[in-house]
Amino acid sequence: MRSPRVRAGGGRSRPRGGAAHRSGPRLLGARVAPLHPGAWWLWSLGLGTAATRTTNPLLLGLLIAAAGYVVATHRSSAPWARSYAAFAKLAVAVLLIRLAFTVVLGSPVPGTHVVLAFPEVPLPHWAQGIQLGGDVTAEALLFAGYNGLKLAALLICVGAANALAAPARLLKSLPGALYEIGVAVVVALTFAPHLIADVQRLRAARRLRGRPDRGVRGLLQVGLPVLEGALERSVALAAAMDARGYGRTAAVPARVRRTTSALTLGGLLGVCAGTYGLLTAEGGTYGLPVLGAGVVAALAGLRLGGRRTPRTRYRPEPWGVHAWLVAGSGAAVAALLALASARDPDALHPGVVPLVAPTLPLWPAAAVLLALLPAFIVPKEPQDPEEPS
């Protein structure tokens, strides 16, 4: 057996091509910093805001396709990243339910192209405005489909943020005033993935043992271990949160507390009033200033409220150039679609009476394509290759 070569200093020489040699370029190369999760949420909220400004199915389809492409290129393999499919199924269900309500309950939209004819159920006089059965027109179905597709696009945009932004990293980025609420939200969001993983693991174990895993009997025998595991995780989580000082607050003057409450409450009311103004045609003049004032007041209240919950951050999330570009692309799409809806409402809200095919407006469509910017500028997180043992 040959002895290893020994250097003059007494240490063994490193073999070429070994693990230490393979790890050299990884240590010398700069690791790509992941994108701030708040940028993904601002991008998706911008797309959702743009979806509320139009009922054109072609523009809504472009928004859905853009969000889906970015998710497909930058989604990780974490369990929380699989929620996009659930949001997509929910969006399809919402669209179908909206059409079903139109078929069953009728629609106030008049039409002449009858698609289906059902017997109408007579209702008492106090139920005027409600229709059960009757003729279902193509105009009514098209109107319901446009509005249902708008809500479906909004759900898909929110689902994109859930699939791209890690809940734990987003919790680290929250201000101190929202930390406790953020912990509760993150625990609630991660409950379903953990529950599904436990059910799949226990069903696989029962199949390996030759025991039934379907039907009422299999559900009952799987449900008890799942409930036991959930209770154990709850107790462990409560102990960990208590050990980290969850719920403890610092003493602040009464004047600061009153100012914080006034700013936060006034800011939230301003955000609600400004959002309502932006979503209605009559409030377009006052909506944006009220929304801006509400956001500034709410941020000031959160800044003061952070004094009651002092906390330190280990490796805070960096907000770099890529985060600004991603958030700016979502804001640009929302602003350009809002401008287009004000200047050319007929193109962004196609009519159904008379029945005409929707057209694709060129510059609003080009504005929607800005949502694809994160797919090309955001670097993917490197995956470490598996090394042989």
C-alpha positions as CSV (number, residue, x, y, z in Angstrom):
1,M,0.0,0.0,0.0
2,R,1.5,3.3,-1.1
3,S,1.9,6.0,1.5
4,P,0.6,9.5,0.6
5,R,3.1,12.1,-0.4
6,V,4.3,14.4,2.5
7,R,5.3,18.0,2.0
8,A,8.1,19.6,3.8
9,G,5.7,21.3,6.3
10,G,4.4,17.9,7.3
11,G,1.0,18.1,5.7
12,R,-0.4,15.8,3.0
13,S,-0.5,17.1,-0.5
14,R,-4.0,17.7,-1.8
15,P,-5.0,15.3,-4.6
16,R,-5.8,16.9,-7.9
17,G,-9.4,16.7,-8.9
18,G,-10.6,16.0,-5.4
19,A,-13.4,17.6,-3.4
20,A,-11.2,20.5,-2.3
21,H,-10.2,21.2,-5.9
22,R,-13.8,21.1,-7.0
23,S,-14.9,23.6,-4.4
24,G,-12.3,26.1,-5.4
25,P,-14.2,27.9,-8.2
26,R,-17.3,27.9,-6.0
27,L,-15.6,29.8,-3.2
28,L,-13.8,32.2,-5.6
29,G,-16.9,33.0,-7.6
30,A,-19.4,35.5,-6.3
31,R,-22.7,33.8,-5.3
32,V,-25.7,35.4,-6.8
33,A,-27.9,37.1,-4.2
34,P,-31.5,36.0,-4.4
35,L,-34.1,38.6,-5.3
36,H,-35.9,40.4,-2.4
37,P,-39.3,38.8,-1.9
38,G,-41.0,42.1,-1.6
39,A,-40.0,42.9,-5.2
40,W,-41.9,39.8,-6.3
41,W,-45.0,40.9,-4.4
42,L,-44.8,44.5,-5.8
43,W,-44.5,43.1,-9.3
44,S,-47.5,40.7,-8.9
45,L,-49.6,43.4,-7.3
46,G,-48.8,45.7,-10.2
47,L,-50.0,43.0,-12.6
48,G,-53.1,42.5,-10.5
49,T,-53.8,46.2,-10.6
50,A,-53.4,46.2,-14.3
51,A,-55.9,43.3,-14.5
52,T,-58.5,45.3,-12.7
53,R,-58.3,48.1,-15.3
54,T,-59.5,46.0,-18.3
55,T,-62.0,43.4,-19.3
56,N,-60.4,42.8,-22.7
57,P,-59.8,39.0,-22.8
58,L,-56.8,39.4,-25.1
59,L,-55.0,41.7,-22.7
60,L,-56.0,39.5,-19.7
61,G,-54.6,36.5,-21.5
62,L,-51.3,38.3,-22.1
63,L,-51.1,39.1,-18.3
64,I,-51.8,35.5,-17.4
65,A,-49.2,34.2,-19.9
66,A,-46.6,36.7,-18.7
67,A,-47.1,35.8,-15.0
68,G,-47.0,32.1,-15.9
69,Y,-43.8,32.4,-17.9
70,V,-42.0,34.2,-15.1
71,V,-43.2,31.6,-12.6
72,A,-42.1,28.7,-14.9
73,T,-38.6,30.2,-15.3
74,H,-37.9,31.3,-11.7
75,R,-39.9,29.0,-9.5
76,S,-37.9,26.9,-7.1
77,S,-38.6,23.3,-6.0
78,A,-39.7,24.3,-2.5
79,P,-43.1,23.0,-1.3
80,W,-44.5,26.5,-1.0
81,A,-43.6,27.1,-4.7
82,R,-46.1,24.5,-5.8
83,S,-49.1,26.7,-4.8
84,Y,-49.3,28.3,-8.3
85,A,-51.1,25.3,-9.7
86,A,-53.7,25.6,-6.9
87,F,-54.3,29.3,-7.7
88,A,-54.6,28.4,-11.4
89,K,-57.3,25.8,-10.6
90,L,-59.1,28.3,-8.3
91,A,-59.1,30.8,-11.1
92,V,-60.6,28.3,-13.5
93,A,-63.2,27.4,-10.9
94,V,-64.1,31.1,-10.4
95,L,-64.6,31.6,-14.1
96,L,-66.8,28.5,-14.4
97,I,-68.9,29.5,-11.3
98,R,-69.4,33.0,-12.8
99,L,-70.7,31.5,-16.0
100,A,-72.9,29.0,-14.1
101,F,-74.5,31.9,-12.1
102,T,-75.3,33.6,-15.3
103,V,-77.0,30.5,-16.7
104,V,-79.0,29.8,-13.5
105,L,-79.8,33.3,-12.3
106,G,-79.8,35.2,-15.6
107,S,-78.1,38.5,-16.4
108,P,-79.2,42.1,-16.7
109,V,-77.4,42.4,-20.0
110,P,-79.9,42.4,-22.8
111,G,-79.3,40.2,-25.8
112,T,-80.8,38.8,-29.0
113,H,-78.6,35.7,-29.6
114,V,-80.2,33.0,-27.6
115,V,-77.8,30.1,-26.8
116,L,-79.9,28.1,-24.3
117,A,-83.5,28.2,-23.3
118,F,-84.7,27.0,-19.9
119,P,-88.1,27.2,-18.3
120,E,-88.3,30.3,-16.1
121,V,-89.4,29.8,-12.5
122,P,-92.0,32.4,-11.4
123,L,-90.9,34.4,-8.3
124,P,-92.9,36.6,-5.9
125,H,-93.0,40.4,-6.4
126,W,-90.5,41.0,-3.6
127,A,-87.8,39.1,-5.6
128,Q,-87.9,41.5,-8.5
129,G,-84.6,41.7,-10.4
130,I,-83.8,38.0,-9.7
131,Q,-84.4,35.5,-12.5
132,L,-84.3,31.7,-12.3
133,G,-84.1,30.1,-15.7
134,G,-85.2,31.7,-18.9
135,D,-83.2,32.4,-22.0
136,V,-79.5,32.5,-21.9
137,T,-78.0,34.8,-24.5
138,A,-74.5,35.0,-25.9
139,E,-74.2,38.6,-24.8
140,A,-74.8,37.7,-21.2
141,L,-72.4,34.8,-21.3
142,L,-69.7,37.0,-22.9
143,F,-70.2,39.7,-20.3
144,A,-69.9,37.2,-17.5
145,G,-66.9,35.6,-19.1
146,Y,-65.1,39.0,-19.3
147,N,-65.7,39.8,-15.7
148,G,-64.9,36.3,-14.5
149,L,-61.6,36.3,-16.5
150,K,-60.6,39.6,-14.9
151,L,-61.0,38.0,-11.4
152,A,-59.2,34.9,-12.6
153,A,-56.3,36.9,-13.8
154,L,-56.1,38.7,-10.4
155,L,-56.0,35.4,-8.6
156,I,-53.2,34.1,-10.9
157,C,-51.1,37.2,-10.3
158,V,-51.4,36.7,-6.5
159,G,-50.5,33.0,-7.0
160,A,-47.4,34.0,-8.9
161,A,-46.2,36.0,-5.9
162,N,-46.9,33.0,-3.6
163,A,-44.9,30.8,-5.9
164,L,-41.9,33.1,-6.3
165,A,-41.5,34.8,-2.8
166,A,-40.4,32.5,0.1
167,P,-42.6,33.1,3.1
168,A,-39.8,32.9,5.6
169,R,-37.6,35.4,3.7
170,L,-40.6,37.7,3.4
171,L,-41.2,37.5,7.1
172,K,-37.6,38.6,7.7
173,S,-38.2,41.7,5.6
174,L,-41.4,42.9,7.4
175,P,-41.1,46.0,9.6
176,G,-41.1,45.4,13.4
177,A,-44.7,46.6,13.8
178,L,-46.0,43.8,11.5
179,Y,-43.7,41.1,12.7
180,E,-46.2,39.3,15.0
181,I,-48.9,39.5,12.3
182,G,-46.5,38.3,9.7
183,V,-45.5,35.2,11.8
184,A,-49.2,34.3,12.1
185,V,-49.7,34.7,8.4
186,V,-46.6,32.6,7.5
187,V,-47.7,29.8,9.9
188,A,-51.1,29.8,8.3
189,L,-49.7,29.7,4.8
190,T,-47.3,26.8,5.6
191,F,-49.9,24.7,7.4
192,A,-51.5,23.3,4.3
193,P,-48.2,22.3,2.6
194,H,-47.1,20.5,5.8
195,L,-50.4,18.8,6.1
196,I,-50.4,17.6,2.5
197,A,-46.8,16.3,2.9
198,D,-47.7,14.4,6.0
199,V,-50.7,12.8,4.3
200,Q,-48.6,11.7,1.3
201,R,-45.9,10.3,3.5
202,L,-48.3,8.3,5.6
203,R,-50.2,7.0,2.6
204,A,-47.0,5.9,0.9
205,A,-45.9,4.1,4.2
206,R,-49.3,2.3,4.3
207,R,-49.0,1.2,0.7
208,L,-45.5,-0.2,1.4
209,R,-47.0,-2.3,4.3
210,G,-49.8,-3.6,2.1
211,R,-52.5,-1.7,4.0
212,P,-55.4,0.3,2.5
213,D,-54.8,4.0,2.0
214,R,-58.0,5.0,0.3
215,G,-61.6,5.1,1.3
216,V,-63.1,5.9,4.7
217,R,-61.1,3.3,6.6
218,G,-57.8,4.5,5.1
219,L,-58.7,8.2,5.8
220,L,-59.5,7.5,9.4
221,Q,-56.3,5.5,10.0
222,V,-54.2,8.2,8.3
223,G,-56.0,11.1,10.0
224,L,-54.9,10.3,13.5
225,P,-51.2,10.3,12.9
226,V,-51.5,13.5,10.8
227,L,-53.4,15.2,13.7
228,E,-50.8,14.0,16.1
229,G,-47.9,15.3,14.0
230,A,-49.7,18.7,13.6
231,L,-50.1,19.0,17.4
232,E,-46.4,18.1,18.0
233,R,-45.4,20.8,15.5
234,S,-47.6,23.3,17.1
235,V,-46.1,22.6,20.6
236,A,-42.6,22.8,19.2
237,L,-43.4,26.0,17.3
238,A,-44.9,27.6,20.4
239,A,-41.8,26.7,22.5
240,A,-39.5,28.1,19.8
241,M,-41.5,31.4,19.5
242,D,-41.5,31.8,23.3
243,A,-37.7,31.2,23.4
244,R,-37.2,33.9,20.8
245,G,-39.3,36.5,22.7
246,Y,-42.4,36.4,20.5
247,G,-45.1,38.8,21.9
248,R,-42.8,40.9,24.1
249,T,-42.9,44.6,23.6
250,A,-40.8,47.5,24.7
251,A,-42.0,50.5,26.7
252,V,-42.7,53.6,24.6
253,P,-44.3,56.9,25.7
254,A,-48.1,57.3,25.5
255,R,-47.7,60.1,23.0
256,V,-45.8,57.9,20.6
257,R,-48.5,55.2,20.9
258,R,-51.3,57.6,20.1
259,T,-49.5,59.1,17.2
260,T,-48.7,55.6,15.8
261,S,-52.4,54.6,16.1
262,A,-53.6,57.7,14.4
263,L,-51.1,57.5,11.5
264,T,-51.7,53.8,10.9
265,L,-55.5,54.0,11.1
266,G,-55.6,57.2,9.0
267,G,-53.2,55.7,6.4
268,L,-55.3,52.5,6.0
269,L,-58.4,54.5,5.6
270,G,-56.7,56.7,3.0
271,V,-55.4,53.6,1.1
272,C,-59.0,52.1,1.1
273,A,-60.5,55.4,-0.1
274,G,-57.8,56.0,-2.7
275,T,-58.1,52.4,-4.0
276,Y,-61.9,52.8,-4.3
277,G,-61.4,56.0,-6.2
278,L,-59.0,54.4,-8.7
279,L,-61.3,51.5,-9.3
280,T,-64.3,53.7,-10.1
281,A,-64.7,56.1,-13.0
282,E,-66.0,59.0,-10.8
283,G,-63.0,58.9,-8.4
284,G,-60.2,59.1,-10.9
285,T,-59.3,62.7,-9.9
286,Y,-58.9,62.2,-6.2
287,G,-58.0,58.5,-6.1
288,L,-54.3,58.8,-6.7
289,P,-53.5,61.7,-4.3
290,V,-55.6,60.1,-1.5
291,L,-53.9,56.8,-2.1
292,G,-50.4,58.4,-2.0
293,A,-51.2,60.3,1.3
294,G,-52.6,57.1,2.8
295,V,-49.5,55.1,1.9
296,V,-47.2,57.7,3.4
297,A,-49.2,57.9,6.6
298,A,-49.3,54.2,7.0
299,L,-45.6,53.8,6.4
300,A,-44.9,56.5,9.0
301,G,-47.2,54.7,11.5
302,L,-45.4,51.4,10.8
303,R,-42.0,53.1,11.3
304,L,-43.1,54.5,14.7
305,G,-44.8,51.2,15.6
306,G,-41.5,49.3,15.2
307,R,-40.2,50.9,18.4
308,R,-42.5,48.7,20.4
309,T,-41.0,45.5,19.0
310,P,-37.2,45.8,18.8
311,R,-35.6,43.0,16.9
312,T,-32.4,42.3,15.1
313,R,-32.0,40.9,11.6
314,Y,-29.3,38.3,10.7
315,R,-28.3,38.9,7.1
316,P,-31.0,41.3,6.1
317,E,-32.4,40.9,2.6
318,P,-30.7,43.2,0.1
319,W,-32.7,45.4,-2.1
320,G,-30.6,45.9,-5.2
321,V,-30.9,47.0,-8.8
322,H,-32.8,43.9,-9.9
323,A,-35.4,44.4,-7.1
324,W,-36.0,48.0,-8.3
325,L,-36.3,46.8,-11.9
326,V,-38.8,44.0,-11.0
327,A,-40.9,46.2,-8.9
328,G,-40.7,49.0,-11.4
329,S,-41.9,46.7,-14.2
330,G,-45.0,45.8,-12.3
331,A,-45.7,49.4,-11.5
332,A,-45.2,50.4,-15.1
333,V,-47.7,47.9,-16.3
334,A,-50.2,49.1,-13.8
335,A,-49.7,52.7,-14.6
336,L,-49.8,52.3,-18.4
337,L,-52.9,50.1,-18.3
338,A,-54.6,52.7,-16.0
339,L,-53.6,55.4,-18.5
340,A,-54.9,53.4,-21.4
341,S,-58.3,52.8,-19.7
342,A,-58.7,56.5,-19.2
343,R,-57.7,57.5,-22.8
344,D,-59.3,54.6,-24.7
345,P,-61.9,52.9,-22.6
346,D,-63.6,51.2,-25.5
347,A,-60.4,49.2,-26.4
348,L,-59.8,48.0,-22.8
349,H,-63.5,47.4,-22.1
350,P,-65.0,45.8,-25.3
351,G,-68.8,46.0,-25.5
352,V,-71.1,43.0,-25.8
353,V,-74.2,44.8,-27.1
354,P,-74.0,44.7,-30.1
355,L,-72.0,41.4,-30.1
356,V,-68.5,42.2,-31.5
357,A,-65.2,40.5,-31.3
358,P,-62.6,42.1,-29.0
359,T,-59.5,43.7,-30.6
360,L,-56.0,43.8,-29.3
361,P,-54.8,47.4,-28.7
362,L,-51.2,47.7,-29.7
363,W,-49.5,49.9,-27.1
364,P,-51.4,48.5,-24.1
365,A,-50.3,45.1,-25.3
366,A,-46.7,46.3,-25.5
367,A,-47.1,47.7,-21.9
368,V,-48.3,44.2,-20.7
369,L,-45.1,42.7,-22.2
370,L,-43.1,44.7,-19.7
371,A,-44.2,42.1,-17.1
372,L,-41.8,39.7,-18.8
373,L,-38.8,41.7,-17.7
374,P,-38.1,39.7,-14.6
375,A,-37.7,36.5,-16.6
376,F,-34.7,38.0,-18.4
377,I,-33.0,40.2,-15.8
378,V,-33.3,38.2,-12.6
379,P,-30.5,35.6,-12.3
380,K,-31.5,32.2,-11.2
381,E,-30.2,30.9,-7.9
382,P,-27.4,28.4,-8.6
383,Q,-28.0,24.8,-7.8
384,D,-25.1,23.0,-6.1
385,P,-24.3,19.8,-8.0
386,E,-24.3,16.6,-6.1
387,E,-20.8,15.4,-5.3
388,P,-20.0,11.7,-5.0
389,S,-19.2,10.6,-1.5
